[in-house]
Amino acid sequence: MIYFIGAGPGAVNLITVKGKELLETADIIIYAGSLVNPKLLKYAKTGCVIMDSAKMTLEEVIAAMVPAAQQGKIVVRLHTGDPSLYGAYREQMDLLRSYDLEFDVIPGVSSFCAAAACLNTEYTLPNISQSVIITRMEGRTPVPSKQKISDYAAHNATMVIFLSSGMLDKLQKELIKGGYDPKTPAAIVYKATWPDEKVIRCTVDTLADSSAKHKITKTALIVVGNFLGNEYDRSELYNPAFTHGYREADHSKFNIRPEVK
């Protein structure tokens, strides 16, 4: 059996319980060495074969997984964050299907979730943003038509930008070109949940200067949007004047400041 496991954003204790248990039973672990915390490998049992995929090609990864799985061994492919985001694991699964091999996916905590936690904020705020756009800058790898940064910026929604911390001068120009006000709040979150984590708050028009000042050129997420500000409407979910399936409205308590005892 082959397991694709999300290792989480960095901190060793943010891998899922199921992911940890599979690491402990694996006969072979192929991990994304450029991003996965190597301390997770301490869970590997004695005799487990460990391979760093940072310098491997897709074909080399498959060549390592297939024979082991065919011999009945437990194979773990350890991806950073959650593999469904920029994990390049669909192509691995499609090739494994051609060998009639079974596989399973164990989700992980994505770095975009960790970034919100590091910022002590919420991406979706009433009357500010109800959508989160997860994307990246176009670099050596192109993006499809109508999916460029400036296209998404027109929505003024919350944006989380992966794989772009080395192109912030161009990124901020694209964000402004698309429709963000230059003074829209932004943040650079470097290695969220790692011991050397850094959080730099800035504005869209100071992204490049802020990264240069702190010498950040990789392994960072860029978050943009007014959710980083202080203005938003109260959620109806816990509003005493709002009726839903579990509670009747009490209009006498509308907009009363919650009592703290």
C-alpha distance (Angstrom), angle and dihedral (degrees) to the residues before:
residue distance angle dihedral
M1 . . .
I2 3.80 . .
Y3 3.80 121.7 .
F4 3.78 125.2 -163.4
I5 3.80 104.6 -155.9
G6 3.79 130.2 -169.9
A7 3.80 106.2 -135.6
G8 3.79 94.0 -160.6
P9 3.80 128.0 -121.1
G10 3.78 98.5 -55.9
A11 3.79 115.4 -70.4
V12 3.81 109.2 105.9
N13 3.81 93.4 -133.4
L14 3.81 92.7 56.0
I15 3.79 95.0 73.8
T16 3.81 111.4 104.0
V17 3.79 120.1 -100.1
K18 3.80 89.8 -115.8
G19 3.79 91.6 50.1
K20 3.81 91.5 51.4
E21 3.80 92.0 48.3
L22 3.80 91.5 52.7
L23 3.80 91.7 48.6
E24 3.80 87.5 55.3
T25 3.81 92.6 54.2
A26 3.82 99.9 38.0
D27 3.81 121.5 121.3
I28 3.79 91.9 -163.3
I29 3.81 129.7 20.6
I30 3.79 121.6 -166.9
Y31 3.78 107.8 -171.9
A32 3.80 134.6 -176.4
G33 3.78 95.7 -112.7
S34 3.78 96.1 -172.3
L35 3.80 92.4 64.6
V36 3.81 113.1 9.6
N37 3.79 116.4 94.4
P38 3.83 104.6 -109.6
K39 3.81 90.1 -147.3
L40 3.82 87.0 76.7
L41 3.79 87.3 71.0
K42 3.80 89.5 71.0
Y43 3.80 86.1 81.0
A44 3.81 91.3 64.6
K45 3.79 115.8 109.8
T46 3.78 123.1 -119.4
G47 3.78 110.4 -79.1
C48 3.80 95.3 23.3
V49 3.81 112.3 142.8
I50 3.80 109.9 -127.2
M51 3.79 122.4 -163.4
D52 3.80 130.1 -177.3
S53 3.82 110.3 -139.5
A54 3.82 94.4 -165.4
K55 3.80 91.4 101.2
M56 3.80 97.4 28.9
T57 3.79 127.6 101.3
L58 3.79 124.3 -133.9
E59 3.78 89.3 -102.8
E60 3.81 92.0 52.7
V61 3.80 91.7 49.7
I62 3.79 91.6 51.1
A63 3.82 91.0 45.6
A64 3.81 88.7 56.2
M65 3.80 96.4 45.4
V66 3.79 102.2 43.1
P67 3.83 101.8 59.3
A68 3.79 91.7 44.0
A69 3.80 92.6 50.7
Q70 3.80 91.6 45.1
Q71 3.81 88.0 55.8
G72 3.79 90.0 55.2
K73 3.78 96.1 -105.1
I74 3.81 124.2 144.8
V75 3.79 109.5 -111.1
V76 3.80 122.8 -165.8
R77 3.78 121.9 -164.4
L78 3.79 103.3 -164.9
H79 3.80 114.7 -156.3
T80 3.78 128.5 -177.5
G81 3.82 120.3 -103.8
D82 3.77 108.3 -19.7
P83 3.81 113.4 -20.6
S84 3.81 93.0 -137.6
L85 3.81 90.5 74.7
Y86 3.81 114.7 67.7
G87 3.80 89.3 -33.5
A88 3.84 96.9 129.8
Y89 3.79 89.1 -143.9
R90 3.81 100.0 126.8
E91 3.81 89.3 76.6
Q92 3.80 90.0 50.8
M93 3.81 92.1 51.5
D94 3.80 92.7 48.1
L95 3.80 91.1 53.3
L96 3.81 91.7 46.8
R97 3.80 89.3 53.6
S98 3.80 88.7 58.7
Y99 3.83 87.4 61.1
D100 3.84 91.8 47.7
L101 3.78 90.0 -119.5
E102 3.78 123.2 153.5
F103 3.79 121.5 -126.7
D104 3.77 139.0 172.0
V105 3.80 133.9 -158.3
I106 3.80 122.7 -134.1
P107 3.82 109.9 -164.8
G108 3.77 121.9 -134.1
V109 3.80 139.2 -160.1
S110 3.79 106.3 -84.2
S111 3.78 120.6 -135.0
F112 3.81 89.1 -121.2
C113 3.81 88.1 64.5
A114 3.79 90.5 45.8
A115 3.80 90.6 50.5
A116 3.81 91.6 56.7
A117 3.79 89.4 49.9
C118 3.81 91.4 50.2
L119 3.80 89.2 51.2
N120 3.83 92.6 46.1
T121 3.76 89.0 -131.6
E122 3.80 144.1 118.1
Y123 3.79 122.0 -123.2
T124 3.81 94.7 -149.7
L125 3.79 117.2 56.7
P126 3.82 126.4 167.1
N127 3.81 113.0 -97.7
I128 3.82 90.5 1.2
S129 3.79 107.8 67.0
Q130 3.79 132.1 -17.8
S131 3.79 95.5 172.6
V132 3.79 134.4 64.0
I133 3.78 118.0 -154.0
I134 3.81 114.0 -157.6
T135 3.78 111.5 -166.1
R136 3.80 146.2 126.1
M137 3.77 139.6 -130.1
E138 3.76 119.7 -92.9
G139 3.79 108.9 -107.6
R140 3.78 131.3 142.5
T141 3.80 86.1 -28.9
P142 3.82 109.1 62.2
V143 3.79 125.8 -137.0
P144 3.82 124.6 -136.5
S145 3.77 122.5 -92.2
K146 3.82 114.0 -79.7
Q147 3.81 91.0 18.2
K148 3.78 100.2 90.8
I149 3.80 123.1 122.0
S150 3.79 92.9 -103.7
D151 3.83 90.6 52.2
Y152 3.79 91.9 55.6
A153 3.80 94.6 39.8
A154 3.80 88.8 66.7
H155 3.82 88.6 73.6
N156 3.82 94.1 58.4
A157 3.80 87.4 -146.1
T158 3.79 125.6 140.5
M159 3.78 108.9 -69.3
V160 3.80 128.0 -162.8
I161 3.79 112.3 -169.4
F162 3.79 122.0 -160.2
L163 3.80 130.1 -168.1
S164 3.79 94.7 14.3
S165 3.80 108.8 96.8
G166 3.80 91.3 109.7
M167 3.81 92.7 57.1
L168 3.79 103.1 49.3
D169 3.78 97.0 132.2
K170 3.78 89.9 58.3
L171 3.79 92.0 38.6
Q172 3.79 95.3 56.7
K173 3.81 90.6 48.6
E174 3.80 90.4 52.4
L175 3.79 92.3 47.8
I176 3.80 92.0 51.9
K177 3.80 92.3 42.3
G178 3.81 89.4 53.9
G179 3.78 95.6 51.6
Y180 3.79 113.6 -82.1
D181 3.78 114.4 132.7
P182 3.83 107.3 -115.4
K183 3.81 89.3 -121.0
T184 3.80 94.3 54.5
P185 3.81 108.7 131.6
A186 3.79 115.9 -102.1
A187 3.77 138.6 169.4
I188 3.77 139.3 -157.8
V189 3.81 112.4 -144.4
Y190 3.78 111.8 -166.2
K191 3.82 118.0 -161.6
A192 3.78 96.4 -20.3
T193 3.84 112.5 -141.2
W194 3.83 93.8 6.4
P195 3.83 118.6 119.7
D196 3.82 90.2 -107.8
E197 3.80 94.8 48.3
K198 3.80 116.6 151.5
V199 3.80 128.9 -167.2
I200 3.79 117.1 -164.2
R201 3.78 118.2 -175.7
C202 3.78 117.2 -158.1
T203 3.81 141.1 130.2
V204 3.77 131.0 -88.5
D205 3.80 92.9 -99.0
T206 3.82 92.9 51.1
L207 3.81 99.4 47.7
A208 3.81 94.8 104.8
D209 3.81 94.7 44.4
S210 3.79 91.8 46.7
S211 3.80 93.6 51.7
A212 3.80 91.6 46.5
K213 3.80 91.4 50.0
H214 3.80 91.5 53.4
K215 3.83 94.3 36.3
I216 3.79 95.2 -122.3
T217 3.79 115.0 155.6
K218 3.81 104.0 147.7
T219 3.81 145.9 15.0
A220 3.79 93.4 45.2
L221 3.78 136.3 116.8
I222 3.79 121.9 -139.8
V223 3.79 116.7 -145.7
V224 3.78 122.6 -170.3
G225 3.77 134.3 -177.3
N226 3.77 148.7 81.6
F227 3.80 89.8 -86.0
L228 3.81 82.7 87.1
G229 3.80 89.7 63.0
N230 3.78 129.8 79.6
E231 3.81 101.9 -111.4
Y232 3.82 121.8 93.1
D233 3.80 140.6 124.1
R234 3.76 123.8 -102.7
S235 3.80 114.7 -95.9
E236 3.79 115.1 -108.5
L237 3.81 90.7 -142.7
Y238 3.80 93.3 82.3
N239 3.79 98.3 22.2
P240 3.82 108.7 123.7
A241 3.81 89.4 -144.9
F242 3.81 92.8 58.6
T243 3.81 123.3 86.9
H244 3.79 121.4 -147.2
G245 3.78 137.5 155.6
Y246 3.80 94.5 -73.5
R247 3.79 103.7 36.9
E248 3.80 140.3 34.9
A249 3.79 118.6 -133.4
D250 3.78 120.7 -103.1
H251 3.81 104.3 -159.7
S252 3.79 92.1 -172.7
K253 3.81 88.2 72.6
F254 3.80 98.2 47.9
N255 3.80 111.8 145.4
I256 3.78 93.0 -10.1
R257 3.78 111.6 151.5
P258 3.83 108.5 -106.0
E259 3.78 111.8 -102.3
V260 3.79 114.0 -116.4
K261 3.79 116.8 -157.3
